[in-house]
Amino acid sequence: MTLVRFQDFPLEERDHEWDGAAAEKRVRKWASAKEAANSSYRDAHVWYDGSAPDNFGSYKLLIADVVNGRLAAMPRAVMAAGAVMQGSRGGVDLPEDEAPRVRGHLARYYDKMGVERIGTEPPWDR
């Protein structure tokens, strides 16, 4: 069980479209992760199962997309991941003791986005 190291990606604007399935495809292509996940692919997520790092299904909470040839944090993806951590869409399957660390990771992006900029705060702080 592993939290992905905080990458401090540049942020896209809040109104930038977020399509997780399309972002997943772009991230795989950008990372050259054809047959197995790799460290570049991992960086776009918040958490993964360290016992199966080559398995794409091990990765949870995609928050980045490829924009102009580089990874960028997508505010709508961060907010969606925050909602999932609170149980939205059935929640996320990860060890309960990892949840505070995952929330901390996401909170760093919420801080970076700023309440003034996005008009919201992490759902667990409301």
A tleap script that builds the chain and sets N, CA, C and O, in Angstrom:
source leaprc.protein.ff14SB
mol = sequence {
  NMET THR LEU VAL ARG PHE GLN ASP PHE PRO
  LEU GLU GLU ARG ASP HIE GLU TRP ASP GLY
  ALA ALA ALA GLU LYS ARG VAL ARG LYS TRP
  ALA SER ALA LYS GLU ALA ALA ASN SER SER
  TYR ARG ASP ALA HIE VAL TRP TYR ASP GLY
  SER ALA PRO ASP ASN PHE GLY SER TYR LYS
  LEU LEU ILE ALA ASP VAL VAL ASN GLY ARG
  LEU ALA ALA MET PRO ARG ALA VAL MET ALA
  ALA GLY ALA VAL MET GLN GLY SER ARG GLY
  GLY VAL ASP LEU PRO GLU ASP GLU ALA PRO
  ARG VAL ARG GLY HIE LEU ALA ARG TYR TYR
  ASP LYS MET GLY VAL GLU ARG ILE GLY THR
  GLU PRO PRO TRP ASP CARG
}
set mol.1.N position { 0.846 -1.164 0.000 }
set mol.1.CA position { 0.000 0.000 0.000 }
set mol.1.C position { 0.893 1.230 0.000 }
set mol.1.O position { 1.768 1.379 0.854 }
set mol.2.N position { 0.663 2.104 -0.965 }
set mol.2.CA position { 1.608 3.182 -1.136 }
set mol.2.C position { 0.938 4.474 -1.580 }
set mol.2.O position { 0.130 4.496 -2.509 }
set mol.3.N position { 1.295 5.537 -0.897 }
set mol.3.CA position { 0.897 6.875 -1.297 }
set mol.3.C position { 1.920 7.370 -2.315 }
set mol.3.O position { 3.124 7.227 -2.097 }
set mol.4.N position { 1.466 7.942 -3.408 }
set mol.4.CA position { 2.376 8.495 -4.408 }
set mol.4.C position { 2.948 9.798 -3.848 }
set mol.4.O position { 2.231 10.608 -3.261 }
set mol.5.N position { 4.245 9.977 -4.041 }
set mol.5.CA position { 4.908 11.206 -3.576 }
set mol.5.C position { 4.248 12.423 -4.232 }
set mol.5.O position { 3.949 12.409 -5.427 }
set mol.6.N position { 4.028 13.464 -3.446 }
set mol.6.CA position { 3.418 14.696 -3.951 }
set mol.6.C position { 4.294 15.273 -5.058 }
set mol.6.O position { 5.493 15.473 -4.862 }
set mol.7.N position { 3.708 15.537 -6.202 }
set mol.7.CA position { 4.462 15.989 -7.372 }
set mol.7.C position { 4.459 17.506 -7.554 }
set mol.7.O position { 5.299 18.033 -8.284 }
set mol.8.N position { 3.544 18.211 -6.914 }
set mol.8.CA position { 3.428 19.665 -7.057 }
set mol.8.C position { 3.308 20.073 -8.532 }
set mol.8.O position { 4.003 20.970 -9.009 }
set mol.9.N position { 2.407 19.387 -9.230 }
set mol.9.CA position { 2.172 19.690 -10.635 }
set mol.9.C position { 1.624 21.102 -10.798 }
set mol.9.O position { 0.982 21.627 -9.888 }
set mol.10.N position { 1.873 21.723 -11.953 }
set mol.10.CA position { 1.190 22.986 -12.248 }
set mol.10.C position { -0.308 22.704 -12.341 }
set mol.10.O position { -0.722 21.598 -12.688 }
set mol.11.N position { -1.106 23.708 -12.029 }
set mol.11.CA position { -2.563 23.555 -12.045 }
set mol.11.C position { -3.164 24.112 -13.322 }
set mol.11.O position { -2.771 25.176 -13.800 }
set mol.12.N position { -4.101 23.394 -13.855 }
set mol.12.CA position { -4.919 23.926 -14.932 }
set mol.12.C position { -6.026 24.773 -14.290 }
set mol.12.O position { -6.213 24.742 -13.073 }
set mol.13.N position { -6.738 25.511 -15.100 }
set mol.13.CA position { -7.843 26.314 -14.594 }
set mol.13.C position { -8.995 25.413 -14.173 }
set mol.13.O position { -9.147 24.306 -14.689 }
set mol.14.N position { -9.806 25.892 -13.233 }
set mol.14.CA position { -10.914 25.087 -12.713 }
set mol.14.C position { -11.885 24.677 -13.805 }
set mol.14.O position { -12.441 23.580 -13.749 }
set mol.15.N position { -12.101 25.525 -14.789 }
set mol.15.CA position { -13.085 25.208 -15.820 }
set mol.15.C position { -12.534 24.296 -16.914 }
set mol.15.O position { -13.247 23.967 -17.862 }
set mol.16.N position { -11.284 23.889 -16.791 }
set mol.16.CA position { -10.709 22.960 -17.766 }
set mol.16.C position { -11.471 21.638 -17.682 }
set mol.16.O position { -11.684 21.103 -16.595 }
set mol.17.N position { -11.876 21.123 -18.833 }
set mol.17.CA position { -12.650 19.885 -18.890 }
set mol.17.C position { -11.888 18.740 -18.230 }
set mol.17.O position { -10.666 18.652 -18.346 }
set mol.18.N position { -12.622 17.858 -17.530 }
set mol.18.CA position { -12.025 16.664 -16.949 }
set mol.18.C position { -12.782 15.450 -17.435 }
set mol.18.O position { -13.977 15.302 -17.180 }
set mol.19.N position { -12.080 14.587 -18.134 }
set mol.19.CA position { -12.617 13.314 -18.597 }
set mol.19.C position { -11.596 12.271 -18.168 }
set mol.19.O position { -10.569 12.089 -18.822 }
set mol.20.N position { -11.887 11.585 -17.065 }
set mol.20.CA position { -10.943 10.636 -16.489 }
set mol.20.C position { -10.516 9.528 -17.430 }
set mol.20.O position { -9.343 9.157 -17.456 }
set mol.21.N position { -11.452 8.992 -18.205 }
set mol.21.CA position { -11.117 7.908 -19.126 }
set mol.21.C position { -10.179 8.396 -20.227 }
set mol.21.O position { -9.226 7.705 -20.590 }
set mol.22.N position { -10.451 9.579 -20.753 }
set mol.22.CA position { -9.581 10.133 -21.796 }
set mol.22.C position { -8.216 10.502 -21.211 }
set mol.22.O position { -7.187 10.296 -21.853 }
set mol.23.N position { -8.210 11.045 -19.998 }
set mol.23.CA position { -6.942 11.389 -19.346 }
set mol.23.C position { -6.104 10.145 -19.105 }
set mol.23.O position { -4.886 10.166 -19.286 }
set mol.24.N position { -6.749 9.070 -18.701 }
set mol.24.CA position { -6.054 7.795 -18.475 }
set mol.24.C position { -5.313 7.360 -19.739 }
set mol.24.O position { -4.156 6.945 -19.667 }
set mol.25.N position { -5.964 7.452 -20.879 }
set mol.25.CA position { -5.340 7.062 -22.145 }
set mol.25.C position { -4.156 7.974 -22.473 }
set mol.25.O position { -3.102 7.504 -22.900 }
set mol.26.N position { -4.339 9.285 -22.270 }
set mol.26.CA position { -3.249 10.220 -22.569 }
set mol.26.C position { -2.059 10.004 -21.633 }
set mol.26.O position { -0.907 10.063 -22.063 }
set mol.27.N position { -2.341 9.756 -20.359 }
set mol.27.CA position { -1.261 9.534 -19.400 }
set mol.27.C position { -0.494 8.262 -19.749 }
set mol.27.O position { 0.737 8.257 -19.711 }
set mol.28.N position { -1.193 7.195 -20.084 }
set mol.28.CA position { -0.510 5.950 -20.486 }
set mol.28.C position { 0.400 6.193 -21.684 }
set mol.28.O position { 1.548 5.749 -21.702 }
set mol.29.N position { -0.120 6.900 -22.681 }
set mol.29.CA position { 0.671 7.177 -23.872 }
set mol.29.C position { 1.878 8.045 -23.523 }
set mol.29.O position { 3.000 7.743 -23.929 }
set mol.30.N position { 1.650 9.115 -22.777 }
set mol.30.CA position { 2.722 10.026 -22.386 }
set mol.30.C position { 3.808 9.295 -21.594 }
set mol.30.O position { 4.997 9.552 -21.783 }
set mol.31.N position { 3.401 8.391 -20.714 }
set mol.31.CA position { 4.329 7.657 -19.856 }
set mol.31.C position { 4.971 6.466 -20.565 }
set mol.31.O position { 5.821 5.787 -19.990 }
set mol.32.N position { 4.572 6.213 -21.802 }
set mol.32.CA position { 5.034 5.026 -22.534 }
set mol.32.C position { 4.761 3.761 -21.728 }
set mol.32.O position { 5.584 2.847 -21.678 }
set mol.33.N position { 3.595 3.728 -21.104 }
set mol.33.CA position { 3.173 2.586 -20.285 }
set mol.33.C position { 2.210 1.742 -21.108 }
set mol.33.O position { 0.993 1.832 -20.945 }
set mol.34.N position { 2.760 0.934 -21.982 }
set mol.34.CA position { 1.931 0.135 -22.885 }
set mol.34.C position { 1.522 -1.190 -22.269 }
set mol.34.O position { 0.338 -1.528 -22.236 }
set mol.35.N position { 2.489 -1.931 -21.787 }
set mol.35.CA position { 2.236 -3.272 -21.244 }
set mol.35.C position { 2.068 -3.280 -19.731 }
set mol.35.O position { 1.389 -4.144 -19.177 }
set mol.36.N position { 2.689 -2.318 -19.074 }
set mol.36.CA position { 2.654 -2.270 -17.601 }
set mol.36.C position { 2.790 -0.833 -17.132 }
set mol.36.O position { 3.340 0.014 -17.837 }
set mol.37.N position { 2.291 -0.570 -15.954 }
set mol.37.CA position { 2.433 0.749 -15.350 }
set mol.37.C position { 3.905 0.991 -15.025 }
set mol.37.O position { 4.665 0.046 -14.812 }
set mol.38.N position { 4.295 2.246 -14.988 }
set mol.38.CA position { 5.669 2.605 -14.644 }
set mol.38.C position { 5.654 3.852 -13.756 }
set mol.38.O position { 4.586 4.355 -13.407 }
set mol.39.N position { 6.825 4.343 -13.396 }
set mol.39.CA position { 6.887 5.464 -12.454 }
set mol.39.C position { 6.272 6.743 -13.016 }
set mol.39.O position { 5.688 7.519 -12.259 }
set mol.40.N position { 6.387 6.980 -14.307 }
set mol.40.CA position { 5.768 8.173 -14.895 }
set mol.40.C position { 4.252 8.079 -14.823 }
set mol.40.O position { 3.576 9.063 -14.523 }
set mol.41.N position { 3.724 6.900 -15.098 }
set mol.41.CA position { 2.279 6.669 -14.985 }
set mol.41.C position { 1.839 6.846 -13.537 }
set mol.41.O position { 0.812 7.470 -13.267 }
set mol.42.N position { 2.608 6.303 -12.618 }
set mol.42.CA position { 2.291 6.375 -11.189 }
set mol.42.C position { 2.137 7.821 -10.723 }
set mol.42.O position { 1.238 8.124 -9.939 }
set mol.43.N position { 2.998 8.710 -11.194 }
set mol.43.CA position { 2.995 10.087 -10.726 }
set mol.43.C position { 1.670 10.810 -10.939 }
set mol.43.O position { 1.378 11.771 -10.228 }
set mol.44.N position { 0.872 10.376 -11.888 }
set mol.44.CA position { -0.400 11.039 -12.190 }
set mol.44.C position { -1.507 10.671 -11.212 }
set mol.44.O position { -2.601 11.231 -11.279 }
set mol.45.N position { -1.240 9.746 -10.312 }
set mol.45.CA position { -2.219 9.247 -9.351 }
set mol.45.C position { -1.849 9.664 -7.935 }
set mol.45.O position { -0.771 10.211 -7.698 }
set mol.46.N position { -2.752 9.400 -6.998 }
set mol.46.CA position { -2.483 9.710 -5.591 }
set mol.46.C position { -2.056 8.455 -4.832 }
set mol.46.O position { -1.243 8.546 -3.911 }
set mol.47.N position { -2.579 7.301 -5.193 }
set mol.47.CA position { -2.314 6.088 -4.417 }
set mol.47.C position { -2.217 4.880 -5.337 }
set mol.47.O position { -2.842 4.844 -6.397 }
set mol.48.N position { -1.417 3.875 -4.918 }
set mol.48.CA position { -1.369 2.609 -5.649 }
set mol.48.C position { -1.034 1.469 -4.703 }
set mol.48.O position { -0.489 1.671 -3.618 }
set mol.49.N position { -1.373 0.279 -5.141 }
set mol.49.CA position { -1.067 -0.932 -4.384 }
set mol.49.C position { 0.364 -1.332 -4.714 }
set mol.49.O position { 0.638 -1.821 -5.810 }
set mol.50.N position { 1.270 -1.126 -3.775 }
set mol.50.CA position { 2.682 -1.389 -3.985 }
set mol.50.C position { 3.021 -2.854 -4.167 }
set mol.50.O position { 4.128 -3.178 -4.595 }
set mol.51.N position { 2.091 -3.753 -3.851 }
set mol.51.CA position { 2.362 -5.181 -4.052 }
set mol.51.C position { 2.195 -5.594 -5.515 }
set mol.51.O position { 2.594 -6.696 -5.893 }
set mol.52.N position { 1.611 -4.725 -6.340 }
set mol.52.CA position { 1.423 -5.018 -7.766 }
set mol.52.C position { 1.640 -3.742 -8.589 }
set mol.52.O position { 0.726 -3.288 -9.277 }
set mol.53.N position { 2.844 -3.163 -8.521 }
set mol.53.CA position { 3.081 -1.869 -9.166 }
set mol.53.C position { 3.009 -1.873 -10.689 }
set mol.53.O position { 2.861 -0.812 -11.294 }
set mol.54.N position { 3.110 -3.029 -11.318 }
set mol.54.CA position { 3.027 -3.094 -12.776 }
set mol.54.C position { 1.592 -3.163 -13.289 }
set mol.54.O position { 1.348 -2.986 -14.482 }
set mol.55.N position { 0.649 -3.418 -12.394 }
set mol.55.CA position { -0.751 -3.615 -12.742 }
set mol.55.C position { -1.473 -2.263 -12.802 }
set mol.55.O position { -1.522 -1.544 -11.803 }
set mol.56.N position { -2.019 -1.921 -13.943 }
set mol.56.CA position { -2.738 -0.652 -14.082 }
set mol.56.C position { -3.883 -0.545 -13.074 }
set mol.56.O position { -4.184 0.552 -12.602 }
set mol.57.N position { -4.517 -1.652 -12.743 }
set mol.57.CA position { -5.619 -1.647 -11.790 }
set mol.57.C position { -5.208 -1.329 -10.362 }
set mol.57.O position { -6.066 -1.099 -9.509 }
set mol.58.N position { -3.922 -1.312 -10.092 }
set mol.58.CA position { -3.419 -0.990 -8.749 }
set mol.58.C position { -3.485 0.502 -8.442 }
set mol.58.O position { -3.373 0.903 -7.284 }
set mol.59.N position { -3.665 1.313 -9.460 }
set mol.59.CA position { -3.576 2.766 -9.309 }
set mol.59.C position { -4.947 3.392 -9.093 }
set mol.59.O position { -5.913 3.071 -9.785 }
set mol.60.N position { -5.007 4.293 -8.117 }
set mol.60.CA position { -6.274 4.934 -7.740 }
set mol.60.C position { -6.112 6.452 -7.728 }
set mol.60.O position { -5.026 6.982 -7.493 }
set mol.61.N position { -7.206 7.118 -7.985 }
set mol.61.CA position { -7.306 8.566 -7.847 }
set mol.61.C position { -6.392 9.320 -8.811 }
set mol.61.O position { -5.462 10.012 -8.398 }
set mol.62.N position { -6.673 9.171 -10.086 }
set mol.62.CA position { -5.978 9.915 -11.133 }
set mol.62.C position { -6.335 11.391 -10.978 }
set mol.62.O position { -7.514 11.743 -10.987 }
set mol.63.N position { -5.346 12.249 -10.837 }
set mol.63.CA position { -5.614 13.684 -10.667 }
set mol.63.C position { -4.916 14.545 -11.709 }
set mol.63.O position { -5.050 15.769 -11.692 }
set mol.64.N position { -4.172 13.919 -12.614 }
set mol.64.CA position { -3.408 14.684 -13.598 }
set mol.64.C position { -3.781 14.264 -15.007 }
set mol.64.O position { -4.313 13.178 -15.239 }
set mol.65.N position { -3.488 15.148 -15.930 }
set mol.65.CA position { -3.680 14.881 -17.346 }
set mol.65.C position { -2.480 15.467 -18.080 }
set mol.65.O position { -1.711 16.242 -17.512 }
set mol.66.N position { -2.330 15.098 -19.321 }
set mol.66.CA position { -1.241 15.617 -20.138 }
set mol.66.C position { -1.735 16.871 -20.844 }
set mol.66.O position { -2.705 16.832 -21.601 }
set mol.67.N position { -1.057 17.978 -20.589 }
set mol.67.CA position { -1.398 19.259 -21.193 }
set mol.67.C position { -0.105 19.843 -21.764 }
set mol.67.O position { 0.870 20.041 -21.040 }
set mol.68.N position { -0.111 20.110 -23.048 }
set mol.68.CA position { 1.081 20.645 -23.719 }
set mol.68.C position { 2.323 19.798 -23.441 }
set mol.68.O position { 3.410 20.330 -23.213 }
set mol.69.N position { 2.152 18.494 -23.463 }
set mol.69.CA position { 3.275 17.584 -23.339 }
set mol.69.C position { 3.794 17.326 -21.942 }
set mol.69.O position { 4.836 16.691 -21.779 }
set mol.70.N position { 3.080 17.813 -20.915 }
set mol.70.CA position { 3.525 17.565 -19.537 }
set mol.70.C position { 2.319 17.295 -18.655 }
set mol.70.O position { 1.186 17.621 -19.010 }
set mol.71.N position { 2.579 16.692 -17.497 }
set mol.71.CA position { 1.474 16.426 -16.565 }
set mol.71.C position { 1.086 17.706 -15.841 }
set mol.71.O position { 1.938 18.506 -15.451 }
set mol.72.N position { -0.202 17.878 -15.674 }
set mol.72.CA position { -0.740 19.009 -14.920 }
set mol.72.C position { -1.865 18.491 -14.032 }
set mol.72.O position { -2.622 17.604 -14.428 }
set mol.73.N position { -1.968 19.046 -12.839 }
set mol.73.CA position { -3.067 18.701 -11.931 }
set mol.73.C position { -4.333 19.368 -12.446 }
set mol.73.O position { -4.333 20.534 -12.842 }
set mol.74.N position { -5.400 18.603 -12.427 }
set mol.74.CA position { -6.680 19.093 -12.917 }
set mol.74.C position { -7.590 19.361 -11.721 }
set mol.74.O position { -7.970 18.417 -11.028 }
set mol.75.N position { -7.950 20.611 -11.459 }
set mol.75.CA position { -8.776 20.905 -10.292 }
set mol.75.C position { -10.035 20.049 -10.195 }
set mol.75.O position { -10.396 19.599 -9.108 }
set mol.76.N position { -10.702 19.823 -11.318 }
set mol.76.CA position { -11.918 19.002 -11.258 }
set mol.76.C position { -11.597 17.563 -10.873 }
set mol.76.O position { -12.410 16.905 -10.223 }
set mol.77.N position { -10.428 17.065 -11.261 }
set mol.77.CA position { -10.015 15.714 -10.867 }
set mol.77.C position { -9.692 15.658 -9.384 }
set mol.77.O position { -10.028 14.688 -8.706 }
set mol.78.N position { -9.037 16.700 -8.881 }
set mol.78.CA position { -8.729 16.766 -7.445 }
set mol.78.C position { -10.019 16.803 -6.639 }
set mol.78.O position { -10.150 16.109 -5.631 }
set mol.79.N position { -10.975 17.618 -7.086 }
set mol.79.CA position { -12.253 17.701 -6.371 }
set mol.79.C position { -13.029 16.388 -6.459 }
set mol.79.O position { -13.676 15.980 -5.494 }
set mol.80.N position { -12.965 15.730 -7.616 }
set mol.80.CA position { -13.630 14.422 -7.753 }
set mol.80.C position { -12.980 13.407 -6.818 }
set mol.80.O position { -13.678 12.625 -6.172 }
set mol.81.N position { -11.647 13.414 -6.742 }
set mol.81.CA position { -10.943 12.489 -5.843 }
set mol.81.C position { -11.307 12.789 -4.386 }
set mol.81.O position { -11.474 11.869 -3.585 }
set mol.82.N position { -11.430 14.064 -4.047 }
set mol.82.CA position { -11.844 14.435 -2.691 }
set mol.82.C position { -13.235 13.916 -2.374 }
set mol.82.O position { -13.485 13.420 -1.276 }
set mol.83.N position { -14.136 14.032 -3.334 }
set mol.83.CA position { -15.500 13.532 -3.136 }
set mol.83.C position { -15.506 12.010 -2.990 }
set mol.83.O position { -16.228 11.468 -2.154 }
set mol.84.N position { -14.706 11.327 -3.798 }
set mol.84.CA position { -14.624 9.869 -3.708 }
set mol.84.C position { -14.090 9.462 -2.340 }
set mol.84.O position { -14.542 8.468 -1.772 }
set mol.85.N position { -13.142 10.213 -1.811 }
set mol.85.CA position { -12.609 9.906 -0.478 }
set mol.85.C position { -13.679 10.058 0.602 }
set mol.85.O position { -13.547 9.504 1.693 }
set mol.86.N position { -14.727 10.802 0.300 }
set mol.86.CA position { -15.836 10.986 1.239 }
set mol.86.C position { -16.987 10.021 0.946 }
set mol.86.O position { -18.044 10.107 1.571 }
set mol.87.N position { -16.784 9.107 0.003 }
set mol.87.CA position { -17.794 8.100 -0.278 }
set mol.87.C position { -18.572 8.284 -1.559 }
set mol.87.O position { -19.387 7.431 -1.911 }
set mol.88.N position { -18.341 9.376 -2.267 }
set mol.88.CA position { -19.033 9.592 -3.535 }
set mol.88.C position { -18.697 8.475 -4.512 }
set mol.88.O position { -17.593 7.930 -4.487 }
set mol.89.N position { -19.647 8.137 -5.367 }
set mol.89.CA position { -19.468 7.092 -6.387 }
set mol.89.C position { -19.044 5.766 -5.776 }
set mol.89.O position { -18.348 4.980 -6.419 }
set mol.90.N position { -19.450 5.517 -4.565 }
set mol.90.CA position { -19.128 4.253 -3.907 }
set mol.90.C position { -17.802 4.253 -3.180 }
set mol.90.O position { -17.391 3.224 -2.643 }
set mol.91.N position { -17.117 5.402 -3.152 }
set mol.91.CA position { -15.842 5.498 -2.449 }
set mol.91.C position { -14.720 4.849 -3.239 }
set mol.91.O position { -14.851 4.582 -4.433 }
set mol.92.N position { -13.620 4.602 -2.553 }
set mol.92.CA position { -12.446 4.010 -3.187 }
set mol.92.C position { -11.957 2.849 -2.330 }
set mol.92.O position { -11.992 2.913 -1.101 }
set mol.93.N position { -11.511 1.808 -2.979 }
set mol.93.CA position { -11.037 0.625 -2.280 }
set mol.93.C position { -9.550 0.771 -1.964 }
set mol.93.O position { -8.688 0.471 -2.790 }
set mol.94.N position { -9.275 1.236 -0.753 }
set mol.94.CA position { -7.910 1.310 -0.262 }
set mol.94.C position { -7.937 1.116 1.249 }
set mol.94.O position { -8.974 1.322 1.879 }
set mol.95.N position { -6.817 0.725 1.831 }
set mol.95.CA position { -6.821 0.472 3.280 }
set mol.95.C position { -7.248 1.708 4.073 }
set mol.95.O position { -6.824 2.826 3.780 }
set mol.96.N position { -8.083 1.491 5.071 }
set mol.96.CA position { -8.616 2.595 5.877 }
set mol.96.C position { -7.513 3.437 6.506 }
set mol.96.O position { -7.652 4.654 6.623 }
set mol.97.N position { -6.411 2.795 6.914 }
set mol.97.CA position { -5.339 3.558 7.551 }
set mol.97.C position { -4.562 4.424 6.559 }
set mol.97.O position { -3.759 5.256 6.980 }
set mol.98.N position { -4.780 4.250 5.264 }
set mol.98.CA position { -4.143 5.082 4.246 }
set mol.98.C position { -4.955 6.350 3.967 }
set mol.98.O position { -4.418 7.325 3.442 }
set mol.99.N position { -6.236 6.341 4.311 }
set mol.99.CA position { -7.133 7.454 3.976 }
set mol.99.C position { -6.626 8.809 4.483 }
set mol.99.O position { -6.677 9.773 3.720 }
set mol.100.N position { -6.139 8.940 5.724 }
set mol.100.CA position { -5.648 10.256 6.156 }
set mol.100.C position { -4.478 10.771 5.318 }
set mol.100.O position { -4.379 11.970 5.059 }
set mol.101.N position { -3.602 9.876 4.899 }
set mol.101.CA position { -2.467 10.286 4.072 }
set mol.101.C position { -2.929 10.713 2.676 }
set mol.101.O position { -2.410 11.672 2.104 }
set mol.102.N position { -3.909 9.989 2.139 }
set mol.102.CA position { -4.449 10.354 0.835 }
set mol.102.C position { -5.130 11.715 0.926 }
set mol.102.O position { -4.946 12.560 0.050 }
set mol.103.N position { -5.915 11.933 1.979 }
set mol.103.CA position { -6.563 13.244 2.164 }
set mol.103.C position { -5.521 14.349 2.297 }
set mol.103.O position { -5.708 15.446 1.771 }
set mol.104.N position { -4.429 14.064 2.995 }
set mol.104.CA position { -3.354 15.050 3.135 }
set mol.104.C position { -2.736 15.414 1.798 }
set mol.104.O position { -2.439 16.580 1.538 }
set mol.105.N position { -2.545 14.416 0.954 }
set mol.105.CA position { -2.002 14.640 -0.388 }
set mol.105.C position { -2.960 15.543 -1.180 }
set mol.105.O position { -2.547 16.544 -1.765 }
set mol.106.N position { -4.228 15.174 -1.185 }
set mol.106.CA position { -5.226 15.973 -1.898 }
set mol.106.C position { -5.337 17.373 -1.307 }
set mol.106.O position { -5.506 18.343 -2.047 }
set mol.107.N position { -5.244 17.491 0.005 }
set mol.107.CA position { -5.350 18.801 0.664 }
set mol.107.C position { -4.249 19.750 0.193 }
set mol.107.O position { -4.462 20.960 0.118 }
set mol.108.N position { -3.091 19.214 -0.119 }
set mol.108.CA position { -2.007 20.068 -0.629 }
set mol.108.C position { -2.405 20.685 -1.959 }
set mol.108.O position { -2.059 21.836 -2.226 }
set mol.109.N position { -3.128 19.944 -2.805 }
set mol.109.CA position { -3.611 20.525 -4.058 }
set mol.109.C position { -4.754 21.504 -3.809 }
set mol.109.O position { -4.842 22.534 -4.478 }
set mol.110.N position { -5.635 21.192 -2.849 }
set mol.110.CA position { -6.673 22.166 -2.488 }
set mol.110.C position { -6.031 23.463 -2.012 }
set mol.110.O position { -6.474 24.548 -2.389 }
set mol.111.N position { -4.993 23.361 -1.186 }
set mol.111.CA position { -4.299 24.568 -0.725 }
set mol.111.C position { -3.692 25.326 -1.895 }
set mol.111.O position { -3.778 26.552 -1.969 }
set mol.112.N position { -3.089 24.594 -2.792 }
set mol.112.CA position { -2.472 25.216 -3.963 }
set mol.112.C position { -3.518 25.906 -4.830 }
set mol.112.O position { -3.270 26.977 -5.382 }
set mol.113.N position { -4.699 25.277 -4.946 }
set mol.113.CA position { -5.765 25.874 -5.746 }
set mol.113.C position { -6.316 27.113 -5.064 }
set mol.113.O position { -6.677 28.079 -5.737 }
set mol.114.N position { -6.386 27.101 -3.750 }
set mol.114.CA position { -6.896 28.246 -3.007 }
set mol.114.C position { -8.402 28.328 -3.046 }
set mol.114.O position { -9.010 28.207 -4.110 }
set mol.115.N position { -9.005 28.532 -1.900 }
set mol.115.CA position { -10.460 28.641 -1.816 }
set mol.115.C position { -10.956 29.785 -2.687 }
set mol.115.O position { -12.015 29.675 -3.305 }
set mol.116.N position { -10.199 30.892 -2.747 }
set mol.116.CA position { -10.628 32.042 -3.560 }
set mol.116.C position { -10.689 31.661 -5.038 }
set mol.116.O position { -11.573 32.107 -5.769 }
set mol.117.N position { -9.747 30.838 -5.464 }
set mol.117.CA position { -9.655 30.477 -6.866 }
set mol.117.C position { -10.712 29.464 -7.270 }
set mol.117.O position { -11.319 29.598 -8.333 }
set mol.118.N position { -10.942 28.459 -6.448 }
set mol.118.CA position { -11.878 27.402 -6.841 }
set mol.118.C position { -13.221 27.487 -6.133 }
set mol.118.O position { -14.180 26.826 -6.531 }
set mol.119.N position { -13.291 28.298 -5.087 }
set mol.119.CA position { -14.550 28.477 -4.393 }
set mol.119.C position { -14.966 27.307 -3.521 }
set mol.119.O position { -16.142 27.168 -3.184 }
set mol.120.N position { -14.023 26.478 -3.160 }
set mol.120.CA position { -14.352 25.349 -2.311 }
set mol.120.C position { -13.139 24.954 -1.489 }
set mol.120.O position { -12.017 25.391 -1.744 }
set mol.121.N position { -13.396 24.120 -0.500 }
set mol.121.CA position { -12.333 23.589 0.334 }
set mol.121.C position { -12.483 22.071 0.346 }
set mol.121.O position { -13.497 21.555 -0.123 }
set mol.122.N position { -11.506 21.353 0.867 }
set mol.122.CA position { -11.652 19.891 0.892 }
set mol.122.C position { -12.958 19.496 1.555 }
set mol.122.O position { -13.349 20.094 2.557 }
set mol.123.N position { -13.640 18.495 1.008 }
set mol.123.CA position { -14.939 18.121 1.558 }
set mol.123.C position { -14.878 17.663 3.011 }
set mol.123.O position { -15.864 17.801 3.735 }
set mol.124.N position { -13.752 17.127 3.451 }
set mol.124.CA position { -13.633 16.675 4.833 }
set mol.124.C position { -13.432 17.828 5.797 }
set mol.124.O position { -13.464 17.625 7.011 }
set mol.125.N position { -13.221 19.058 5.276 }
set mol.125.CA position { -13.079 20.247 6.123 }
set mol.125.C position { -14.363 21.065 6.195 }
set mol.125.O position { -14.405 22.078 6.894 }
set mol.126.N position { -15.396 20.654 5.497 }
set mol.126.CA position { -16.632 21.447 5.463 }
set mol.126.C position { -17.458 21.200 6.697 }
set mol.126.O position { -18.534 21.780 6.846 }
savepdb mol mol.pdb
quit
